[in-house]
Amino acid sequence: MAVAADQRPVWQLDPKHTLVEFAVTYLAFTTVKGHFEGVSGTIRSDDADPARSSVEVEIDAASLNTREGRRDTHLRSADFLDVERYPTITFASTRVEVTAPNRWLVHGDLTIRGTTRAVVLETEAKGRGVNPQGLEAAGFAAQVEINRRDFGVSWNQALEMGGVLVGDTVAIQLEIQAIRQD
């Protein structure tokens, strides 16, 4: 018996209009924010049953940018992301849970430094329309907090005043625009 082809519409993330940001406590009293410039991915949507939708995202770990060159070099090193050995960060959804109209919990596997952990992205559909190029576009926002130590990112330094240089909790915020592929 033949397996039917997947009929769900395919949407490609538009890297020019997609932002993956992170924020982490620094010096125990400030926040450092950064983003990744190399992001690609695919959404397979099912408007009739959003729970049948799926998401796959790949991030170029070396594309990290905090606007401070020395810090970025350190974050790319083996102390943090180890981009030479682990050039990509990936997310693959495992299920989508509808919580309200246009709101979902997207459960999935996040892989950083070769370590995979289950995470849940709080996700909201922001809308759909036709972009200036005449293509159908959709916007989404999502967020999640992770503990960097869960992914083997454990480097730190004690501070003379007490506490540590880098916090363990990393807030991740996504603003996504995807273009429907026909």
N, C-alpha and C positions, 0 to 999 in steps of 0.2 A: 504494500500500500504506500503510495506517494505521500510525503509530508507537504502540506500546504506552505507556500512561501509566506514570510512575515509581511503582513499588509499594513502594519503600523507606519504612519508617516515618519520620515527620518528628518531630523533637524541637526545641522552642524553648528557648533559654537562659532561665533564670529569673534576671532581673537582681537580685532580692533575695537570691539564694543563689549568685551568681557573683562572683568576685573576680579582677580583672586587676591585678596588682602589678608594679612595676618597682623596680630597685635600681641605683644608680650610685655610683661612688667620688666623694667630695667632699673638697676640701682635700688630696688625695693620701693621706689616712690615715683617713677615716671613710666611712660609707655613708649615702646619703640614700635612703629608700624612699618610695614613693607608690603611689597606685592611681587607677583610673578608675572613676567611679560610673555612667556611662552606657554600658552594654554590652548589645547585643542580638545575636541570631544564630540560625542554624538548623543542625541536624545531620541529615543523612539517613543512617540506619544500615542495614547489611545484616549481620544476625547470622550468616547462613550463609557469607558471604564478606565479612569486614570490609574487605578491600581495595577493595570497591565503595562504601564509605561516603564521605561528603563533609561539609565544614564551611564555613560562611560566617559571619563575625563582623564587626560594625560597632561602633566605639567612638567616643563623643562626646569628641573631643580636649579640649574646654573643661571636661569633667568631671574633669579631673586634680586630685588632692588630695594634697599632701605635708604638710599640717597647718601650713603657714607661708604666710600670704597673699601677702607680697611675692614670695617665691620662686615661688609658683604663678602669679602675674601675669607674672613674667619668663618662666617656662616656656611660658606660653600665647602670648607675644609672637613677633614675627618672628625673634628670636634663636634660638628653639627650635622649637616646634610650629607657630607661625604659624596659630593657630586661626581667624583671620578669613578667611584665604585657603583653608585646608585644615581644615574643621571635623570631618572624620572620619578615623579610622585604620581600615583594613580588612584582613581576612585571608580569603583564599579558597583552600581546599585544591586541589591539583592531582593528588595521589595519596596513598593510604594504604598504608604498608608494614607488614605484620604482622611483629613481631620475637619475640614470645613470647605465651602466652595473656594476654589483657587488656592487651597492650602494643603500641604502634604508633609508627612515625615518620610523622607527618602532614606531608607536603611541601606547600608552598603559597606563595602570593604575598602578602607583607605590604606594605601601602602606607602610608607616613608622609610628610606634606608633599608629596603628589603624586608621590613616588618609590616605585617598586615594586621589591622585591628578593625573590628566592627564599629561604625559610627552612625549617627542619625542626624541628617541635615534637616533643620526646620526650613521649609521651602514655601515660597509664595509666588504664584503666577502674577506678574505685573501687568500683562496685557499683550495684545497682538495687533499687528497692523502691517501696512505695506511701507517698506523703507524707500528712500529717494531713488534707489536703483530698480524699484518695481518688484522687489522680492518680498515674500511674506516673512515677517520677523516676529519673534516672541521674546518677551523679557521675563526673567525670573530673578528672585533674590533668595539667598540661602545663607544659613549660618550654623556653626557648630563650634564647640570648644573641645580641645583635646589636651591630654597631658603629654608633653613632648617625651617624657621618660618612657612612656608606653611604646614608643617607636625607637628606642635606643639612643635618643638624643639627650644625653645626661651631663655633658660638660657644664661646669659652673665654677665660680670662684667666690670664696667667702669675702665679705666686706668687713672692714675694720669696725664700722658702726653697728655691725650685726646684720644678719640676713645674707642673701646671696645676690650676685650680679644679675642673673637671668631667672625670671620666674618660670615655673613649670607649666602653667596653664597658657595655652595659645588659643586666642580667639580667631576664628577664620570666618571671613565675610566674603560672599560671592555675589557679584552683580553680573548676570549672564544675558547676552543677547544671542539667540540662535536663529538661523536662516533655514527655512523649509527647503528640502531637496526633493525635486520631482524627477 
